[in-house]
Structure formats: C-alpha cells, structure tokens
Amino acid sequence: MRDETTRAANESAQQAAARLQTLTTVDRHDVAVILGSGWVPAAELLGETTSEFPVTDLPGFAPPAVEGHAGRFRSIDADGTRVLAFLGRTHLYEERGVDAVTHAVRTAHFSGCHTVVLTNGCGGLDPAWSPGTPVLIRDHINLTGASPLHGAHFVDLTDLYSARLRTMCRTIDPSLSEGVYCQFRGPMYETPAEIGMVAAMGGTLVGMSTALEAIVARSLGMEILGLSLVTNAAAGMTGEPLNHEEVLAAGQAAATRMGDLLGKVIRAL
C-alpha cells in the first residue's frame, strides 16, 4: 500500500509536469526555485520570465492559503538556464498531507530539474542575524513528526544540503553565514521554551517548511540548496511578539539582495 502511495504521488507529479510543458512550451527545465514567505519579489531578478500561470492550472496543486505566497509558477530564462520558479508553497499545517507539501518538488523533478533551491522566511536564534539576513542551510532537524517518504524507502541525508552549492554561494557573497534549520509543523509560532530546546539541539533557524521538501528532493536524486531569510528573532530572544506581517515586511526589504544572489547562483550552475 505504501509503495502504491509513492507511485500515486509520482504519477500525479508526472501529470503536472506534462501539463507544465504544454503551458510553457519548454521541453525541460534545469533548476527549480521554491520561494517562501517574503521571497516573492526576488523572482523578478532571476531572469527573463517567458510565461507565468496559477499553480492551480496544474493537476494536484491547491490555491495558496497564506498571505505572501502568490500561488503562481513561472518559467524563466536565466541566460540559457531554464528556471522553474514556484511563487509560494503548500505547508504541512494546511492539512492536505505530506504529498501535497512535496508535490512541487516532484513536479520539478519530472520537468527535468536536477537542482532545487528551497527558500524560506524564518526566525533566527543568532543575535547577530538582524531581520533581512540571508543564511545558508547546512543541515536540518525535522520536528514535524511527519515523514514525506512512504514505506521502507531508506534515504541517506548525510550531505543533504549541497556543500558544492554552499561554497558557490559564499564565492558570490562571502558574508553569508550557515545555520541548522528546524522545521516545526505550525501554524503557531514557537514558544520561548521550544526555542530553548532548539538551541540545545544545535538549531539556529526555525520555520514551518523546507525540511520535508528537501528529503523528497534527495530521494529523487536532486541537488539541494537551502537558503533562509531571517525575518525576525526567534520567540523569546527579544521579548517582542511575533507576527506574519513582520515576516513579509522583512522579506520585501531584502528582496533585491535575495534576487540578485539567487540570479547569480543560478547562472553559475
């Protein structure tokens, strides 16, 4: 039954990829970019948009449930590199299941993408990271209590986030720091006590996405770059309350830098 679940998820993604090919008239894409909260304005700097559609034009995709997620996808020409950009994502807390969360990654794989760039807006535990600071994801801790894999499907996650791609990013921007991302289920923000737990575990970034997508990307043989945008200090770090508007504002303020960085990385690939 579980192998059949994986097969069904892949078949749904293959159908979405076929429809995407028809809509964009692009035979295959090279790099997928999933843009998280606050990242959408950065898409303008990735390259020349050749087509854009609602994700609901593809089988298996639901409309966005979160402000700051546009619910669209673009086919972009970055000086010859074909980029498939998803402006928004499905989160686990939307209760559509893990396969809905990872559907964009599977679709990108069956569209030809060999590399996926996973971005997010997150809370930061390092006091040196002010809102708007980009941080490379070195590793992650999955605190969702969920697995995006079905059955006895054993996947090595030792070097999940590509050291090669992180080195490439630091060549472009030597100021980039690295961190360990912890994915919670959400939708509530973390408590100060939970942030204390994360710190004790060695986590430095907290959010509600990315880890499950990265696991599936690895299972499909894709190379993964994770990039977090620190949009706020994690709960309890400053004593100030957390809110989604702050996340969006920080992302918009950093959009130019983020788009410029991603554009250079994609061209370097």
N, C-alpha and C positions, 0 to 999 in steps of 0.2 A: 504493500500500500504506500509506503513512504517513497520507494523508488518511483512509483507512479505519480506521486505528488511532485517530485523533481521534474519528471518528464512533462507533466502538465504545465509547470511553470516555464520550462524551456520552450514548449510548443507555443504558449501564449506570447512569449518574447519574440519568437521567430515570426509569428504573425504580425506583431507590431513592427518588427524590423522590415518586413516585406512592404507593409503599408507606408512606412517612413521612406523607403527607397522610391516608392511611387510618387509620394508627395513632393519630395525634394529633388527628384530626378538625379540623385547622386548614387552611384553604384555601391560605394562603400565609404565609410568614414574611418578616420585614423585614431582620433583622440576624443574621448568623451569628457565633458566637464559638467559636474552637478553643482549648481550654485545654491548655497544655503542662505539662511536669513541675512539680509543686508547686503548680499553679494550681487544681486541682480544688475545694478548699474554698471558693474565691472564688465558685463558681457559686451558692452559697446566697444571695448578696446581689444577684444580678442582677434578681430579681423573683420573681413567684409561679410556681412550677413547676406546670404543668397536666397534664403527662404525662412519663414517663421510660421508656426502653426500652434494652435492649442494642443496640449498633450492629449486632450480628450478625443482628438482626431485619430489617435492610435488605439488599437484594442488593448484593454487591460489597464488603462490609466484613468484615474479619478480626478475630478476638478480639485484645485488647491483648497485646503482647509485652513491655511494660516496666512495672515497678513504678512507681506514681504516676499511671498512666493508667488510668482507670476502665473505659474501653471501653463507655460509655453515651452516649446523647444525650437532651437534654431540650427540651421545648417550654415556653417561659417567657413569661409576660405581664408586661412591664415598663411598667405604666401605659398599656396600649394598643399599645405596640410589641411585636410578636411576635418573640421571640428564639429562634433555633435554636442550642443550645449542644452542642458535641461535647466530652465529657469524656475527652480523650485523642486521639491521632492515630497514624497509621502512619508509620514512619520509613524512610528510604531504606536504612538498614543492615539492615533486616529482609529485604531482597532479594525483595520482592514486586513491584518495578518502580515506575517513576515514576507510573503511572496509579493505583496503589493509594495512593501518597502524597498525590495530589491529589484523590482520589475524594470526600472530604468537601466540598471547596471546590466541585467541580462539582455535587454533590448540593444544596448550599446554594443555588447559583445557580438550579437548576431548581426549587427550592422557593420561589423568589420573592425571595431575599435580594439586596438592592442593595449592601449593605455587609458586609465581613467583618473581624472583629477577630482577628488572629493573635497569640497569646501564646506565650511560651516561658520556660523556665529556662535561664540561660546563664552563661558565665564573663565577667567584666568585666576590661578592661585599665586602666581608670582607677582609680588608688588611692583616689580619693575615694568610689568606689561600694562601700560595705560590703554584705555579704550582706543581701538583703531590699530593695535599692534598685530601684525601677521606672525603666526608661529607655525613652523613645520611640525607635522605629527610624526614622531619617531616610533611610537608604539601605542597600543590602546588597551583598555580594560573594559570588557563588556559587562556592564552592571544591569542589563535589561532583564536578565533571567530568561532570555529567549535565544534560540539558535536559528539562523536563516537556512541551515542545511537540514536535509531530511534523511533519516535512516543512517546506516553505518557508512557515512561519507567522511573519511578522515582527511583533513587538510592541514598541511604544515603552515603555521603562521609565524615561524621564527623571524623571518625578514619581511613581514607583510608590507610595510611601507618602504618603498624602494630607496636604498641608500644612494644609488646612482642618481635618481631624480632629486633627492635632497641635496646632494653635492652640486648638481647643476643649478639648483635654486640659489644656493649660497654663493656660487660663482657670479650669478647675476646680481644678487643682493647680499653682500657679506654680513649685513646687520641682522639677518634672520636668526631667530632662536629656534630651539626644538623643544617639544614637550610630549607628555604622555596624556592622551585623550581618554576620558572616561565617559562612556555613554550610559545615561540613565534612561529609563522608559519615558518619564514625563507624564502629563504635560506640566505638572507643578515644578517650580524651580526647587533646587536642592535646599535642605536645611543647613544651618551652620554646622550641626553635628555631622551631617553627611559629608560636608566639605572637609571636616576634620578627618573623617575616615579616608577620603580620597587622598588627602595629604599623607596620611600614614602609609597608604599603599604605594605611594610614589607618583600619583597622578598630579598633573599640573594644569589640565584643561578639562572642563566639564560641559556637556551638552546632551542633546537628545537625538543625535543622528550619527551617520558615518560608519560606525564600527560594523554593523550588520551588512552594510553595503560593501565594505572592504573585504569581509570574509567571503561573500559570494564572488566578488571580482577575482580574488585569489583562486577560488575553486574553479573558475573558468579560465585561468591562466593569464589574466591581465596584470600588467604592471601598474602599481598604485602610488599616487602622490596624494598625501593628505595635507591640507592647509587650513588652519583655523584662523579666524579673525577674532581677537579678544574684543568683545563688545562691552564687557562690564567686569568688575571684580566679582569673584565668586561670593556666594552668600556668607555673611559674617566677617568678610575681610575688611569692610569699611564701616559696617553698621548701617549702611543705607539700604532701603528696599530695592528689589529687582522688578523690572517691568519690561514688556516686549517692545515698547516704543523706544526705550534706550538702546536695545539691540539694533533696531532698524536705523536709528539715527547714527550710531557709530559706524555701521556698515556703509551708509551713504557718504559719510565724511571721508571714509578711506577708499571709496570706490575707484578713484583714479589710480592710486598706488596699486591696488589689488589687480585691476585690469591690466595695467602696464606690466606687472610682474608675470601674470599668467600668460599674457600675449608673448612675452619674451621666452618663457619656458616652453610654450607650445611650439614656437618656431625653432627653438634649439633641439627639440625632439627629432 
